[in-house]
Amino acid sequence: MTLFVIVYLVALFCYFFTRFSDKKLYRALNKYLMATMYLVLGIVTFVRKYEFTSYQTLLMAALFFAWLGDIFLVFDFGRGGDFFLAGNVCFTLFEVAVMKDHGLHLRDFGWAFAVSGIMILLFILACKFKPETFKLGKMRIPMTFYLMSIFTHGMTGMAMAMLLPGTNYVMMGIGSVLFMISDMILVTYKFVLGDNIWLIRANSLTYFTGLLLIVLSTV
C-alpha cells in the first residue's frame, strides 16, 4: 500500500507538468494512470471485503463514473462532466446509506442538503447579477446542475466525517470535500479567471488527493 501511494503521488507530481504539455498524449497517459490506479484499488477492496448486493456497490459505481469522467474529460468536457455528475449522485447516495446504516436520520444530517442548497443559490445569483464575471454562456444550466451534485456530495461527505466515528469515515469525508473544492477551482479556472497555471494545478491536487483518500478509506 505504501508503494501504491508513492507511485500515485509521483504520478500526480508529474501531472502538474504534463497537464500543460504540448503533447496531449502525455497528459492523457499520466491522468489515465492515476484514474486507473484509484479504480483498481477500489475494485480489489470491494471484491475482497463486500458483496455485490451491499450498498458498497454505490461506491464502486461512483468510482467507475469518476474514472469515465477522467477518461472523457481530456477530449470532451461536456461528456466528462456528465459522468462526474452521475458519480456525484452515487457518492451522495452511498454516504447517505452509510449514515442511515449507522442509525442516523435525515434530521441528523439534513443540514448538509440545506447548505448545498444555499451554495447553489448563491451561484445562481452570482451568474444572474455578475454575468461579466461568471462567463458561462450556454454552460450556465449544465454547470448549475453539476455544481448542485458536487455541493451535495461534498456536504454529505462532511456530515459523514463529523457524525460517524472512525478514521475511514473522516478520510472519505475529507476526500469528498476536496473533490468539491477541486470542481469549484475548475469552474473558477474555466469561467471566471481564465488561464492560470496555479489554479489548474490546485484543481489537480485537490481532485486526485480527494479520490486517493476516498479509496484508501475503504481498505
C-alpha positions in Angstrom: 0.0 0.0 0.0 2.9 2.3 0.7 4.3 1.7 -2.7 0.9 2.3 -4.3 0.6 5.7 -2.5 4.2 6.7 -3.5 3.6 5.8 -7.2 0.3 7.6 -7.2 1.8 10.8 -5.7 4.8 10.7 -8.1 2.3 10.4 -11.0 0.4 13.4 -9.5 3.6 15.5 -9.3 4.3 14.6 -12.9 0.8 15.7 -13.9 1.5 19.2 -12.7 3.7 19.4 -15.7 2.3 17.0 -18.3 -1.1 18.8 -17.8 0.4 21.7 -19.8 2.4 19.6 -22.3 2.1 20.4 -26.0 1.6 16.6 -26.4 -1.9 15.7 -25.3 -0.8 12.0 -25.2 1.5 12.6 -22.3 -1.3 14.4 -20.3 -3.8 11.6 -21.2 -1.5 8.8 -20.2 -0.5 10.5 -16.9 -4.1 11.2 -16.0 -5.3 7.7 -17.1 -2.7 6.1 -14.9 -3.9 7.8 -11.7 -7.5 7.3 -12.6 -7.0 3.6 -13.3 -5.0 3.2 -10.0 -7.8 4.5 -7.8 -10.4 2.5 -9.7 -8.4 -0.8 -9.5 -7.7 -0.3 -5.8 -11.4 0.3 -5.3 -12.3 -2.9 -7.2 -9.8 -5.0 -5.4 -11.0 -3.8 -2.0 -14.7 -4.3 -3.0 -14.1 -7.9 -4.2 -12.2 -8.8 -1.0 -14.5 -7.2 1.5 -18.0 -6.7 0.2 -20.9 -8.4 -1.6 -22.3 -7.1 -4.8 -25.8 -6.7 -3.2 -24.4 -4.4 -0.5 -24.7 -0.6 -0.6 -20.9 -0.6 -1.2 -21.9 -1.2 -4.8 -22.9 2.5 -4.9 -19.3 3.5 -4.1 -18.0 1.3 -6.9 -20.4 2.8 -9.3 -19.3 6.3 -8.2 -15.6 5.4 -8.7 -16.4 3.9 -12.1 -18.2 7.1 -13.2 -15.4 9.2 -11.9 -12.9 7.1 -13.9 -15.1 7.5 -17.0 -15.2 11.2 -16.3 -11.4 11.3 -16.2 -11.1 9.4 -19.4 -13.5 11.6 -21.4 -12.7 15.0 -19.8 -9.3 15.1 -21.7 -11.1 15.5 -25.0 -14.8 16.1 -24.3 -15.5 18.5 -21.3 -19.3 18.0 -21.6 -19.4 14.3 -21.7 -16.8 14.0 -18.9 -18.9 16.3 -16.8 -21.9 14.0 -17.4 -20.1 11.1 -16.0 -18.8 13.1 -13.0 -22.4 14.2 -12.3 -23.5 10.6 -12.2 -20.6 9.8 -10.0 -21.5 12.6 -7.5 -25.1 11.2 -7.3 -23.7 7.8 -6.4 -21.2 9.2 -3.9 -24.1 11.1 -2.2 -26.4 8.1 -2.1 -23.5 6.0 -0.7 -22.7 8.5 2.1 -26.4 8.8 3.0 -26.6 4.9 3.1 -23.6 4.7 5.4 -25.1 7.3 7.8 -28.5 5.5 7.7 -26.8 2.2 8.4 -25.2 3.7 11.5 -28.6 4.7 12.8 -28.6 8.4 11.8 -31.7 10.1 10.4 -32.4 12.9 8.0 -32.8 15.3 10.9 -29.2 14.5 11.9 -27.6 15.3 8.5 -30.3 17.3 6.7 -28.2 20.4 7.2 -25.8 19.1 4.6 -28.5 19.4 1.9 -29.6 22.8 3.2 -26.0 24.1 3.0 -25.6 22.7 -0.5 -28.9 24.4 -1.5 -27.6 27.7 -0.2 -24.4 27.3 -2.1 -26.1 26.6 -5.4 -28.5 29.5 -4.8 -25.5 31.8 -4.3 -24.0 30.5 -7.6 -27.3 31.2 -9.5 -27.5 34.7 -8.1 -23.8 35.4 -8.9 -24.4 34.3 -12.5 -27.5 36.4 -12.8 -26.1 39.6 -11.3 -22.5 39.3 -12.4 -22.6 37.9 -15.9 -19.5 39.8 -16.9 -17.6 37.9 -14.2 -19.2 34.4 -14.4 -18.8 33.9 -18.2 -20.6 30.6 -18.5 -22.8 31.3 -21.6 -24.6 28.2 -22.8 -22.9 26.2 -20.0 -24.8 28.0 -17.3 -27.6 25.5 -16.9 -25.4 22.4 -17.2 -23.0 23.8 -14.7 -25.8 24.6 -12.3 -26.9 21.0 -12.3 -23.4 19.8 -12.0 -22.5 22.1 -9.1 -25.7 21.0 -7.4 -24.4 17.4 -7.5 -20.9 18.2 -6.3 -22.0 20.5 -3.5 -24.4 17.8 -2.2 -21.7 15.2 -2.5 -19.2 17.3 -0.6 -21.5 18.4 2.1 -22.8 14.9 2.8 -19.2 13.7 3.0 -18.5 16.5 5.5 -21.6 15.3 7.5 -20.4 11.7 7.5 -16.9 12.8 8.7 -18.4 14.8 11.5 -21.1 12.4 12.6 -19.5 9.0 12.3 -16.6 7.6 14.4 -13.6 6.1 12.7 -10.7 7.3 10.7 -12.1 5.7 7.5 -15.2 7.9 7.6 -13.1 11.0 8.2 -10.8 10.2 5.3 -13.8 9.6 3.0 -15.4 12.8 4.2 -12.2 14.9 3.6 -11.8 13.2 0.2 -15.3 14.3 -0.7 -14.8 17.8 0.4 -11.5 18.0 -1.6 -13.4 16.7 -4.6 -15.9 19.5 -4.2 -13.2 22.1 -3.8 -11.4 20.9 -6.9 -14.5 21.5 -9.0 -15.0 24.9 -7.5 -11.5 25.7 -8.6 -12.1 24.2 -12.0 -15.2 26.5 -12.5 -13.1 29.5 -11.5 -10.4 28.5 -13.9 -12.6 27.9 -16.9 -15.3 30.5 -16.5 -14.0 33.3 -14.2 -10.3 33.9 -14.1 -9.3 32.2 -17.3 -5.8 30.7 -17.9 -3.9 30.3 -14.7 -1.4 27.5 -14.2 -1.6 27.5 -10.4 -5.4 27.2 -10.4 -5.3 24.2 -12.6 -2.6 22.6 -10.5 -4.6 23.3 -7.4 -7.6 21.6 -9.2 -5.5 18.5 -9.9 -4.0 18.4 -6.4 -7.4 18.6 -4.6 -9.2 16.2 -7.0 -6.7 13.4 -7.2 -5.8 13.7 -3.5 -9.5 13.5 -2.7 -10.0 10.4 -4.8 -7.0 8.8 -3.1 -8.4 9.4 0.3 -11.8 8.0 -0.7 -10.3 4.7 -2.0 -7.9 4.4 0.9 -10.7 4.8 3.4 -12.2 1.6 2.1 -9.0 -0.5 2.5 
